[in-house]
Amino acid sequence: MLMPNRKPFKKTFIILLFLSLNLSFLLSNKCFAVSYEYAVTVPIVDNKGNPGDIVSYKEGKYSLTDVFQDPTIYGVIVENPSISFVDRNLEDSKLVTSMGEVPLNVSSKNGDIKEGDYVTSSDIPGVGVKANEDGQVLGVAMEEFSSNNNDEIGQIYILLDIKTMFFGKGLSGNLLDIIRNSLTSPFMTPVQALRYLLAIAIIFASFVIGFSSFGKITGSSVEALGRNPLAGSAIRKVMLFNFILTFVIMAMGLVAAYFILTI
């Protein structure tokens, strides 16, 4: 009587066991591991700052951020990063990272922070708050923080990703500020830079086309009016239409630039 070959079953069982152990390991790491891509030592003014504080770089100096949605945010002070670059010539310095999962000191001064909310800098030195306006953000909250006391400082983990964020609250009065703040940011991905450059190019082109067409047609209309004063009413209508068309062209350029930045 032939005995069944159990080797394929044995191999399958070993493979499944191996895969399940690796899957468990990966899931556990995903839930509990905190990683920093890298950190560098920077000399902070007066050597101030604790782990979790926000650091900005302005006027050639590193200091704790004390401006709401500061466009010069550099990173967050951390401890024990996976990779660190240490300048041994610096006597007083802190390890700062600009990406990864990091603990951040936060306050509820701008509202309770929920998981998934964007966080940004505040007027409290080194402390982050909830971001709810267009401007510079630190990243996304991975935990919640709430307190009835605005002076209370807590600490949560965030996914650090410094960039300019748009919440789509309207175009009025925001476009030029958005572009200015974005271009002053020390961190910008190639895609973000391309979006800003494209938006600026569209705005510039729409204004050039609008003013040039308005100037040409207006000049021709004035010349025609001088030759034939009796046609003044028709010529003025043409000039008014040209003015409206110029305004529409420039407005379309602004709207197109805004959608490029926000989508």
C-alpha positions, 0 to 999 in steps of 0.5 A: 500500500502506497503512503501519501507524500506529506512533504508538500503539505509540510512545506506549505505549512512552513510557508504559511507559518513564516508569512503569518509571523512576518505579517504579525511583525509588520503590523506590530511595527506599524502600530508601535514603531516611531521612525525619523528619516534623519536628524541633524545638529543645529545651533539654536539661539541660547540653546533653548528647546526641548524634544518636541519643540518646533524650530524655525530658520530665519535671518541666518539663525535657528530659533524656537518658532513663536509665530502662528503658521510661520513660513520659515519652519525648519523642523522639530527637536527629537531624541535618538533618531535612526540616523543623525548627522552630528557637527562636533564643532558645535558646542551647543546644538540640538538634533532636529528632523524635518520628516518622519513620525515625531512627538510634538509639543502641542496646545489646544489654543487654536482648538482641540486636535483630532487624529488627521488634523493638520497642525502648525506653529503658534505664538507659544515658543516651540509649541504646535496648534491645530491648523485651520487657515491657509498657510504653512503646516507641520504635518498631520496629527496621529493622535488626539489632544484636547484641554480646556486650559490653553496654557496646558502643553501636551505631546502627540505624535505627528507625521511630519511633512512641512508644506503649505496647505490650502483649506479652500476657504475662499479666493478673496485676499488669499492668493498673493499671500499664499504665493508669498508664504509658499515661496519663502518656505525653506521646504518645497518638493519639486511638484509644489515648486512647479505648481507655484511657478505655473500659477505665477506664469498663468497670472503674469500671462493673463495680465500681459494679454489683458493689458496688451489687448486693451491698450491696442484696441483702446488706441485704435478706438481713440484714433477712429474716434478722431477720424469719425466723431459721429461714430463716438457712441459705437466706439465707446461701446467697443471700448467698454466691451474691451474693458470688460473682456480684459477684466474677464481674462485677468479674473480667469487667470487668477481663478486658474492659478488658484485651482492649480494651487489648491487641487 
